[in-house]
Amino acid sequence: MSVEAAVYDILSSASGVTSLVGGARSPRIYPLAIPQGKSMPAVVFQQVSSIDEVTCDGHSEPRDDRFQVSCWADDPDGARALAEAVRAAMAAASGSHGSVTVRFCSFDGERDQIETPPENETLERYGKSQDWIVIYET
């Protein structure tokens, strides 16, 4: 399992998140972007950077990667509620997620966003974007 799959597992296993994004069977949690035509609210995550120390013996563990997790909704209150659920899920994420062991996730900031989806220029989406440092071993 990749660290990206572990982040998906963290988010899709959290009932606070899935209750807002379509349930545990088919949550609206996507890597990189929301597919065209999908409804709100939704979560998008992406790896922003990775620090990979290589020694003579190979890669050192643990590793730490920065992820951006964006929470999107039709209104600011919905985005804020989803961001609170994501923050709780990520903060409690230590443990095994497939072959990845997450030591801990460190919150590293949050900001507001607004977006006009390309499929509907009159519609606006509201978002809260969070940065997380994920410390893990494979």
C-alpha positions in Angstrom: 0.0 0.0 0.0 1.2 3.5 -0.8 1.1 6.4 1.6 -1.6 8.0 -0.7 -3.7 4.8 -0.2 -3.1 5.1 3.6 -4.4 8.7 3.5 -7.5 7.6 1.6 -8.0 4.8 4.2 -7.7 7.3 7.0 -10.3 9.6 5.5 -12.7 6.9 4.2 -12.6 5.0 7.6 -13.7 8.0 9.6 -17.4 8.1 10.2 -17.3 11.8 10.8 -16.0 12.3 7.3 -18.0 9.7 5.5 -21.3 10.9 7.1 -20.8 14.1 5.2 -19.4 12.8 1.9 -21.8 10.0 0.9 -21.3 7.2 3.3 -18.7 4.5 3.8 -19.6 2.5 0.7 -18.9 5.2 -1.9 -17.5 8.3 -0.2 -16.7 11.4 -2.3 -13.0 11.3 -1.5 -10.7 11.8 -4.5 -7.0 12.0 -5.2 -5.9 15.2 -7.0 -9.3 16.6 -8.2 -13.0 16.1 -8.0 -14.2 14.3 -11.2 -16.5 16.4 -13.3 -20.2 16.1 -12.4 -19.7 14.8 -8.9 -21.8 16.3 -6.1 -20.8 18.1 -3.0 -19.5 17.9 -0.3 -16.3 16.2 -1.3 -12.7 15.8 -0.1 -9.7 16.0 -2.4 -6.2 15.1 -1.3 -2.8 15.3 -2.9 0.8 14.8 -1.9 2.6 18.1 -2.0 6.1 17.1 -1.1 8.1 14.1 0.2 11.3 14.2 2.2 13.2 11.0 1.4 16.6 10.7 3.1 18.8 8.1 1.4 21.7 6.6 3.2 24.3 4.1 2.1 21.9 1.4 3.4 19.0 2.7 1.4 15.9 4.8 2.3 15.7 5.9 6.0 12.6 5.3 8.0 10.4 6.9 9.1 9.5 9.1 6.1 7.5 12.3 6.1 5.3 13.6 3.3 3.2 16.7 3.2 -0.4 16.3 2.0 -2.9 19.0 1.2 -6.5 17.9 2.0 -9.2 20.2 0.6 -12.8 20.1 1.9 -15.4 21.3 -0.6 -19.0 22.1 -0.2 -21.8 24.2 -1.6 -21.5 26.8 1.2 -18.9 28.0 3.7 -20.6 26.3 6.7 -20.5 22.9 4.9 -16.8 23.3 4.0 -16.1 24.2 7.6 -18.0 21.2 9.1 -16.2 18.8 6.7 -12.8 20.4 7.5 -13.5 19.8 11.2 -14.3 16.1 10.6 -11.1 15.7 8.4 -9.0 17.4 11.1 -10.3 14.9 13.7 -9.7 11.9 11.4 -6.2 12.9 10.5 -5.2 13.8 14.0 -6.2 10.3 15.2 -4.6 8.5 12.3 -1.7 6.7 13.9 -1.6 3.0 13.3 -1.5 0.5 10.5 -3.1 1.2 7.2 -2.3 -1.8 5.0 1.5 -2.1 4.7 1.9 1.5 5.9 2.3 2.4 9.6 1.4 6.0 10.3 3.3 7.2 13.3 1.4 10.5 13.4 -0.1 13.3 11.4 0.9 16.8 12.2 -1.5 19.7 11.3 0.4 22.5 9.5 -2.2 25.1 8.6 -5.5 25.8 7.0 -6.9 28.3 4.5 -10.2 29.2 2.8 -10.7 28.6 -0.9 -13.4 29.4 -3.5 -13.7 27.8 -6.9 -15.9 28.0 -10.0 -16.2 24.4 -11.4 -15.5 24.3 -15.2 -18.7 22.4 -15.9 -20.9 25.3 -14.4 -19.5 28.8 -14.5 -22.4 30.2 -12.4 -21.8 27.8 -9.5 -19.3 28.4 -6.8 -17.7 25.8 -4.4 -16.4 26.8 -1.0 -13.4 25.1 0.5 -11.1 24.7 3.4 -7.7 23.5 2.5 -5.5 21.9 5.2 -1.8 20.9 5.2 -0.7 17.8 7.0 2.7 16.2 7.6 2.3 12.5 7.6 5.1 10.6 9.4 5.1 6.9 8.4 7.0 3.7 7.7 6.5 1.2 4.9 
